[in-house]
Amino acid sequence: MQILTAEMLEKSVDWQALMDGLIAGHKMPKAHIGDTLLEQGGRKYLARSAWIEGLGACTKAVTIYPDNSEQKPALPSVQGQLIMFDEATGAPLALLDGPAETRLKTAADSALGSALLSRQDAELLLMVGAGNMAGPLIEAHLAARPSLQKVLIWNRTEKRAKQLAADMGRLTGVDTEAIFELDEAIPEADIICSATMSEKPVIKGALLSKGTHLDLVGAYTPTMREVDNKALARARLFADSFDTTLDHIGEYKIPLQRGTIQRSDVLADFYGLIEGAKGRLDDDDITLFKNGGGAHLDLMIAHHFANQ
């Protein structure tokens, strides 16, 4: 059985190859998926499993301990592993570092959403949030849309935004700037990627300019949201997976329960988009993509790394 460490996974990331792996996986029979989320005192245990005919099966189990940053020495807030099983024999094939695989999968997921839905001439990316996912998300969006010429970063804590802007500017060579007034930056952006832990919307739909693509990453529980109802009303709505978003994540679950939107308003997920469902119709469309993840995406990414 292969053991793939974080260093091995992250040493030479090819974002286009990861996107191609997701496309190939969605052309196979639809995945069977199942999740378990346990919570206790603000801490979480999440286990996500998937089985794709012809690709095999996997389970990723991680713990989410937000208070680990306060330990001495500080510990990662997310820890875990992904194990992949052979389709033919059921034997374990590979063990992958969970947090590293998750970062790469999540960013590749958003990159593919942008490649399918954002304007090809997009020039300005606004990154909302400066946590652990922000760096990979910026890299992946730049790979998906080479037309991007500038990155703006907003975070509740200004110090983190400034540090990430400096780091990403050096890493990517793209003009990168920390900004401190989110509402002023929203109308300027061609692509907005949001990866926050917010329970309440931080992005106001009334401020969006025509043609903007929204990539929503942060909300992952039934109570979390990053955009308001006005954004939903103005946008063409999409998701990476109907099965992991509509009934499980507040971004869609809450407005669906309240009748703000209908299920038919979420027009397609990756399975539909890759089969040819209509995404962006013209340059004035606002597109909204909910990155909800799912173990089927983990399996596709794990398969890529195990076979490269």
N, C-alpha and C positions, 0 to 999 in steps of 0.2 A: 504494500500500500504506500502510495506517495504521501509525503508530509510536506505541505507547502506553507512556509512561514510568511509572516507579513513582509519581511525583506524580499523574499523570493517573488511574491505577488506584485510588489510595488516597484521593483527595480527597473523595469522597462515596460511601462504601460503604453499600449497601443489602443487609443480610444476608438479609432475606426474599426479595429479588429473586434473590440468588445461589442460595438454596435452591430457589426456583422453577425456576431454570435447570437445576439438577441433576435435579429431578424430571422436567422436560420431556425432558431428554436421555436419561433412563432409560426413557422411554416409546417411544423410537425403536429401530430395530434394534440388536441387541447390538453393541458395539464390537469391532473387531479391534485388538489391542494388542501391543506388543513393547517390551522394555526391553534396554538395554545398561548394565552396571555394570562399570567398570574401576577397580582399586585399585592404588596404588603408595605404599609408605611412609606409610600412614595418610591419604593423600589419595585422593579419589575423583572419577571422571568418570561422570556419569549421564545417559543419553539415553533419553527415554521417548517413544514414538510411538503414535498412535491414529488410526483411521479409522472414522467412523460414517456409514453410508449416510444421505444427506439433510442431513448437517451439515458434512461435509468431513473434512479430516485435519490433524494437527498433529504437530510434534516439539518437545519441550523438552529443551535440553541445558544442563546446569549442572556446574560444578566445585565440589567441597566440600573446602576447605583449612582444617582446624581451626587450623592454626598461623598463619593470616593475622592473627589478633588480636595476635600478637607482633611483627608488622612495624611499622616506624616510617616514616611513620604507619601505624596499624592499618588493615587492609583487611577487607572483608566476608568471612566464611568461605564463603558461598554466592554464586556469581555465574553468570549465564547469561541465556539468552533463550528465548522460545517463538515459533515461527513457525506461523501457521495458513494452510491452503491451501483454495482454493475447490473445492467438490465437483464443479461442472460443468466447469470449465476446467483445474483444477490450478494456477492462478495463485496466487502468494503474496498473501494478503489483509491480514494484520496481523502486526506484530512487537511482542511484549509483553515488558516487563521480567520476567525469570524469577523472581527472588526475591520480588518484590511479588505476582505472580500466584500463586506457590506459597503464600505466606502466606494470601492470601484464599481460595484453593481449599481449602487444608487446614482452615482454620477453618470455612468453609461446610460442608465434608464432615462435620465433627464436629457442627456445629449441626443439620444435617439428621438425623444419627443420633440426637441427643437429642430432636428434635421427634417422631421416630417411636417412640422407645423409653423415654424417661425419664418419670417421673410428672409429670402436669400441675400438681401442687401442690408441686413441688420448691422448696425455699426456700434451701438452702445449697449452694454450689459450692465444692469443694476443688480448687485448681489445684496440681498437683505438678510443679514445675519453673518456673524464672523466666527461661528463655531467650528468644530472639527471637520464638518462636511464642506465648508465654504471653499476651501482650496481646491479639492478635487472637482467640485462642481464648476468652478471657474475654468479650470483646465479643460474639462470635458466640453463645456459650451464653446470655448475658443476653438477646439478641434472640430466641433460640429458645424460651426459658422465661422470660417476663416475671414469673413468680411468684417468681423468685430474689430474695432480699432481702439476702444476705450472701455475700461471697467470702473464703475463706481461701487463703493462698498459702504453700507450703512449697518451699524450695530448699536444696540442700546448702550453698550459700554464703548465710548469713543476710543479708548486706548487699544482695544482689540481690533477695531476697524483700521486704525493707523498702522498697527503692526502687520496685519494681513495685507494691507495695500502695499507696504514696503516689500514684504516677502514675495507677493505675487508679481509685482513689477519686476523684481530681479529675476524671478524664475521664468516668466513668460516673455519678457521684453515688451509687453503691451502697456500702454499708458494706464496706470491704475491709481485711483485717488479715493481716499476716505472722505465721506460726506456726512453731515450731521443734521440735515433737514430732509427727512425722507419724503415728505409731501412735495417738496420742490423738485426732487430728483425723478419722481415717478413719471411725470409727463414727458421727460426727456428720453426715457428708456425705450429701446426697441425690443429688448428681452429683459424680463424681470425674473430672477431666480430667488425664491424665498425659502430659507431653511432656518426657521425659528422654532422655539418651543412654546409659541403663543397659544393661549386658550381663546383669545379674542382677536378679531381681524386687525392686521397692521397695515394692510394695503387697501386704499380707498378706490373703489371702482370708478367714481366720478372723475378721478384725476388721470385715468389712463388715456393715452393718445391712441388714435386709430392706428391699427397695424401692429400693436404691441402683442408680444407672446408672453404669457405668464406660465412659469414653471414652478409649481407648488410642491415643496419637498417636506417641509417641517412637520405638518400635522400628521400624526400616525395613530391617534386614539379617537374614540367616538366623541370626545368633547373639544377637540382642538380645531382651530380654524386660522387661516392666514389672510383671507380676503373677505370682503363684505358682500352682501347680497347684490349690490349695484354692479360689482364686477361679474357676478354670475349672470346677471340679466343682460349685460352688454356683450358677453363673450360667446363664442362657439366652444362648447365644453367637451373635454376628452379625458381619458385616464389611461394609465398603462394596463390596468386590469379591472374590469367590472367587478370581478369576484373579490378583490381585495380592497376596493374603495367604497362602493355604493352603500353597503350595509355596515361598514366597519370604521370609517374615518369621517370625522365631523365635517370636513370640508364639503362633502356631498351628503352625508347621512343626516345632518341637522336640517339643511334646507329641504331635503326630500321629505323628512318627517313633517315639516311645517307647511309643506305645499308651496314653498317658494319656487322650487323647480320640480319638474316631473322626470321620471326615469328616461323618457324619450329625449329629454333635453341633453343628456350626456350621449353624444352622437356616436362615438366609437372608442374602442380601446386598441391596444397594439394589434390584436388579432384582426380586427376590422380594418385598421389603417394599412397594415401590411398586405392585406388582401385587396386593397384598392378603395376602401371607403373614402369619401370626400373629407378632406381636412380643411385647410385654409382655402377659401374660394377666391379671395382677391387681397390686394395689399392693404386694404382698409380694415379687414377683419381683425378683431381682437380674439386671440385663441388662448384658451386656458387648459393646461395639462396638469392633472393631478398625478404625481409620482407617489404611488401607494406601496410599491414594492411587491413582494411575494416570493415564496420559496421556489416557484417555477423559474423566476428570473435568476435566483441564486444558482439553481441547477444549470441553467444555460451558461452562466459565467464560469462556474466551477468546471464544467465540461471543457470550456475554452482553455482554461489554465492547465487542466490535467492532460490535455492533448496537444499543447503547443511544443 
